[in-house]
Amino acid sequence: MQDTQVRRAPWVRQLVIDTGRAARRRHAIHALFEVDVTSARAMLRSMDSNRLFTAFVVHCVAAAVAADPAVQAYRDLRGREVVFGQVDIGFPVEVEVEGVPFAFTHVLRDAARRTVEDLSAEIHAVKADPQLSPSVRKASWARGYLLLPGFVRVALLGGLHRLPQRQQALAGTVGVTAVGMFGAGAGWGIGFQLHTLSVVVGGIARRPVLFQGVLVEREFLQLTISLDHDVVDGAPAARFVGRLRELLLAGDGIRPPVPSRKPA
């Protein structure tokens, strides 16, 4: 039997604890659903580019938000709604801090106007060298933040969404978390609600279904959508989910290579 270990918790863990406490103030509504992504994944395999899948989902989320920006609105301190025209996706990137893995939020700017390939290149570049992300470079700022009393830290995090421009600068306007990258298989996830709109990309389930009259195995991506009910009502949320489903089904943004024509 192994000996019990007692060790100092990494300082970055306190950031997660504060985030969880601040998120309790949100009145979130959640939608768990799944989308058939068989065709999209087949197109990516034809490009020999399965590594593009996460960027493809981010692209579809951004495109669905751009079609109805009200789902990324924020209410400022004067009670006005600030609706951003640009979609900035806050995406967690795992780095090692003092030998312990930790996810910092990297912001993919203007994601709705960028290609899947461009988004994928940035995601993988930051994963390979986290110092490319401005968020990671602010680790020293995070240490200073932890010197504040606990109730002040939680109040600052909890009130960030009432300062829309600061929210956009620090964490983006929409949050996307790819839980599926931490393990294979099916499953949904529900994360902390720090954005008006948060999307948790879960696992992929394979199951037999009737497709065009034939029993075949299809792949279903499982997603969780969380919205701040203080800002967004059910009808816009339903429209967003419907639009996101259509984009994922259609493989929006995936551009398979055009086969070269043989000379006659």
Secondary structure as UniProt FT lines:
FT   TURN            11..12
FT   HELIX           13..23
FT   TURN            24..25
FT   STRAND          28..36
FT   HELIX           38..46
FT   TURN            47..48
FT   HELIX           50..52
FT   HELIX           53..67
FT   HELIX           69..72
FT   STRAND          73..75
FT   TURN            77..78
FT   STRAND          81..83
FT   STRAND          89..97
FT   TURN            98..99
FT   STRAND          100..108
FT   TURN            109..110
FT   HELIX           111..113
FT   HELIX           116..128
FT   HELIX           130..132
FT   TURN            134..135
FT   HELIX           136..138
FT   HELIX           139..145
FT   TURN            146..147
FT   HELIX           150..158
FT   HELIX           160..162
FT   HELIX           164..171
FT   STRAND          174..178
FT   HELIX           179..182
FT   STRAND          197..211
FT   TURN            212..213
FT   STRAND          214..228
FT   TURN            229..231
FT   HELIX           234..250
FT   TURN            251..253
//
